[in-house]
Amino acid sequence: MKLYEKVTREIYRSPKGAKTVAFFDLDGTLISGFSITSLFRERLTSYHLNIFDAAEQLFDLANHAVSGSNFPMLLDHAASTLKGIAENDFIELGNAVFEKHTAADIYPESRALVRAHLDMGHTVVVLTSATIYQALPIAKELGIDNVLCNKLAVEAGVFTGDAVKPLCFAKGKLSEALKFVEARDTSLEECFFYSDGFEDLPLMEEIGYPRPLNPDYRLSQAARERGWPIREFVSRGLPGFKEVVRTGLAYGAFMSAAVSIVPTWLLNRSRRDAVNLAVTTWGEFGSALAGIKIRVKGEENLWARRPAIFLFNHQSAADVLIMSNLLRRDFTAIAKKEIAGNPLVGPVFRVADAVFVDRGNHEKALEAVKPVVESLREGLSLAIAPEGTRSAGNRLGKFKKGPFHIAMQAGVPIVPIVIHNATDVLPKGAFFLRPAEVYVDVLKPISTAKWSAATIDQHVDEVRQLFLHTLGQESTESKRLRSVK
C-alpha cells in the first residue's frame, strides 16, 4: 500500500540506500504556511511578548511574506525578544505550537514523500531557515532524524538574544547541504531537494533532483525555464468552497441519520435495529458526501468473530465516521464525558448505548465501564481507541490497559483496526473535512482466552507492536527483534 502513488512513484523507482539524501524545506513545503507565524501567535496569546516587540515582529512577518528578502533581520529581531528566557521553556513552547497548530498543517502529500524516501532507505533531512524549536517536533512526527536549521545562541541554558551566524538561509542552505553530503561520502548529484522558495535557488541549481513544491512566483518561473517538475498541493491551508459544502453535508447527514432513529424505533419496536440503520446510513452517506474513500485490507476480519473489541488508533475526529462505515451494526463505544453534555451528539450516543467516562477520575471510569462487559457478553461489540485520546499527528501514542482488561473479563477477542491516514481528512484542531482516500488494515482477531492479569502488560505491548509494524513506525530495535523471530 503506497499513499499518493502518483506523487511518490518517482521515489520508489530511484536507487535504494542511504547515499541518496532527500532534503526538505519546512515552511510551505512540509507544512502549509509559516511555522514562525504559529509560534508568534502562541507567544502573543500567552503574553510572552510585549506590545513593542509584537508590533516589530508582526511588521517583519508581513514584509517577509511579501518579499522573502528580509529574513536575516526577522531572525535577529526574533532572537532579541528571547534574551534572558530559558531554552527549556522555548522547547516546551515549540512542542505546544506543534500540538495546537503545525501538526495539522503538514501536507499529506509531503508526508507521503517523506515516507517513500524512508521506505527506500534514503537519508532524509529537514533543511530549513526556521529554528530547531519549530522544526524538531515536525521532524519527529515524520520520522526524520536529521535537522539542519538556524540556531539561537544559548549560555547556561538561557538565550543570549543573538542568532548564530552564518545563517542557514539562501546560500547558507547550500553550504549546509554540501557539508552534510561530504560527511557521508556522497554528492549533491545523487540527492533530492524539495522547496517552495526562490531564496533556495542556489541549492536547487546544484542538486541532482530539484523538486519545487508549491513554489512562489519567482521559483515557479525559474523552474519552468529550467524544466524542473512543479507540484502544487492544496490539501492544507484555507478550505475551498467544495470543502465547506462537503463538511456541511456530512454533518447534516449525521443529524438526518440520528433523527431517523425515532420513527424506525417506533415502527419496528427495536432500538438496536434503529441504531444500526442510523449508523450504517451515516457511515456510507456521510463518507460519500465528505469525499472519503475507505480502502480496506482484511475486511473479512470485521465479521470473523463477534462480539469483539475493535481497537483503532485515534488520529482524527473523522475516525467516528470511518468506524461507522466499517463496523455498521451491533456495536457501541466508550466516549469522554464531555460528549454527553453536547446537546446534538450526546442524546444520540446515549441511545446507541455509549458509555461516558471521566478520564480524569480513574475510579469513576472503572465503575462506568462495568456495564460494557455485560453488553459484550450479550453480543454487542465495542469500538475503542486504546490511546485514550487523539494524537496530534499520525504517530501512535501509548496504549492504556483498560480495553485489554475489558476484553479479558468479557472473554471476547480483540480485533486491531489500523487507520493509516485519517488526518488527511480532518487533522486535530481542524473543522472542515477534506476529501481523501483513507487506508485501513483490519488485522486478524486475537484471542484473549489465555490472558491473565499477570500477563496483561505483555499483551498490551504485543498488540501495540502490531499497530506500529502495520503503520511502519517500528523502531530499528523492534524491527531487528522481529526479524530474529
Secondary structure, DSSP 8 states (H G I E B T S, - for coil): --TTHHHHHHHHTS--STTSEEEE-SBTTTBSS-HHHHHHHHHHHTT-S-HHHHHHHHHHHHHHHHHS--HHHHHHHHHHTTTT-BHHHHHHHHHHHIIIIIHHHB-HHHHHHHHHHHHTT-EEEEEEEEEHHHHHHHHHHHT--EEEEE-EEEETTEEEEEE-SS-SSTHHHHHHHHHHHHHTT--GGG-EEEE--GGGHHHHTTSSEEEEBS--HHHHHHHHHHT---B---SSSS--HHHHHHHHHHHHHHHHHHHTHHHHHHHH--HHHHHHHHHHHHHHHHHHHHTEEEEEESGGGGTSSSS-EEEE----TTHHHHHHHHH-SSEEEEEEHHHHT-TTHHHHHHHTT-EEE-TT-HHHHHHHTHHHHHHHHTT-EEEE-TTSS--SSSS-----SHHHHHHHHHT--EEEEEES-GGGT--TT--S---EEEEEEE---B--TT--GGGHHHHHHHHHHHHHHHHT---HHHHHHHHH-
